[in-house]
Amino acid sequence: MYRRRKTGSKKLQAMRAAKEQKRLAGPVPEYPVELPDLRRRIIVIDYDFGKVVHIVDLYRTDRRDCYRAVADGKLWRRRIGWSRVLAGVRKRFLRVGPVN
């Protein structure tokens, strides 16, 4: 097993201290903005068989690219991506055959 040094060289310590001072003296980095709790709302109004309104609310989760989906006031999915939301909205509606 190799032994690790308990103290580094003076030159290395001086370089690290100078780098830290340069970082602290520079401008403050721009952090990303905090996302709102309600990120998107999808409202679908269907007139095929009378007026039916569906509302899908997409809330913030711990990931930027995922949502907590609530459809018509009920939890739909705990974590879902944007393309799956759109696929789910597409699949929820009945296909209407041709009118003769």
C-alpha positions in Angstrom: 0.0 0.0 0.0 1.2 3.5 -0.8 1.5 6.1 1.9 -0.2 9.4 1.4 1.4 12.6 2.4 -0.3 14.5 5.2 1.0 17.8 4.0 1.6 19.0 0.5 4.5 21.0 -0.7 4.6 24.8 0.0 4.6 25.5 -3.7 1.4 23.5 -4.3 -0.3 25.2 -1.3 0.6 28.6 -2.6 -0.8 27.8 -6.1 -4.1 26.6 -4.6 -4.4 29.7 -2.4 -3.7 32.0 -5.4 -6.3 30.1 -7.5 -8.9 30.4 -4.7 -8.2 34.2 -4.3 -8.6 34.7 -8.1 -11.9 32.8 -8.0 -13.2 34.9 -5.1 -12.1 38.2 -6.7 -13.9 37.4 -10.0 -17.5 38.0 -10.9 -20.2 36.0 -9.3 -21.4 33.1 -11.6 -24.9 33.3 -12.9 -26.9 30.5 -11.4 -30.0 29.2 -13.3 -33.3 30.7 -12.3 -35.6 28.8 -9.9 -38.4 27.2 -11.8 -42.0 28.0 -10.8 -44.1 25.3 -9.1 -46.6 25.2 -11.9 -44.5 25.0 -15.1 -47.1 24.3 -17.9 -50.8 24.0 -18.3 -52.5 22.2 -21.2 -56.1 23.0 -21.8 -57.9 20.8 -24.4 -61.5 21.6 -25.5 -63.2 18.8 -27.4 -66.3 19.7 -29.4 -67.0 16.3 -31.1 -69.6 15.0 -28.7 -70.5 18.1 -26.8 -68.1 20.6 -25.2 -65.7 18.7 -22.9 -62.8 20.5 -21.3 -59.7 18.7 -20.0 -56.9 20.5 -18.0 -53.5 19.0 -17.5 -51.2 20.8 -15.1 -47.5 20.0 -15.2 -45.7 20.8 -11.9 -42.0 21.1 -11.1 -40.0 18.0 -9.9 -36.5 17.4 -8.8 -35.4 17.1 -12.5 -35.6 19.9 -15.0 -36.8 17.7 -17.9 -39.6 16.0 -16.0 -43.0 17.0 -14.6 -45.6 15.9 -12.1 -48.7 15.6 -14.1 -52.2 16.3 -12.7 -55.1 15.7 -15.1 -58.5 17.2 -14.2 -57.5 17.5 -10.5 -56.2 13.9 -10.2 -52.6 12.8 -10.1 -51.8 11.3 -13.5 -48.1 10.5 -13.2 -45.5 11.3 -10.5 -42.7 11.9 -13.0 -43.2 12.1 -16.8 -41.3 13.8 -19.7 -42.8 16.2 -22.2 -43.0 13.8 -25.1 -44.8 11.2 -23.0 -47.3 13.9 -21.8 -48.0 14.7 -25.5 -48.4 11.0 -26.3 -50.7 10.5 -23.4 -52.9 13.5 -24.5 -53.0 12.1 -28.0 -54.0 8.6 -26.8 -56.8 9.9 -24.5 -59.0 11.0 -27.3 -61.3 8.7 -29.3 -60.8 8.3 -33.0 -63.8 9.5 -34.9 -64.7 7.6 -38.1 -65.7 9.3 -41.3 -69.1 11.0 -41.5 -71.3 9.5 -44.3 
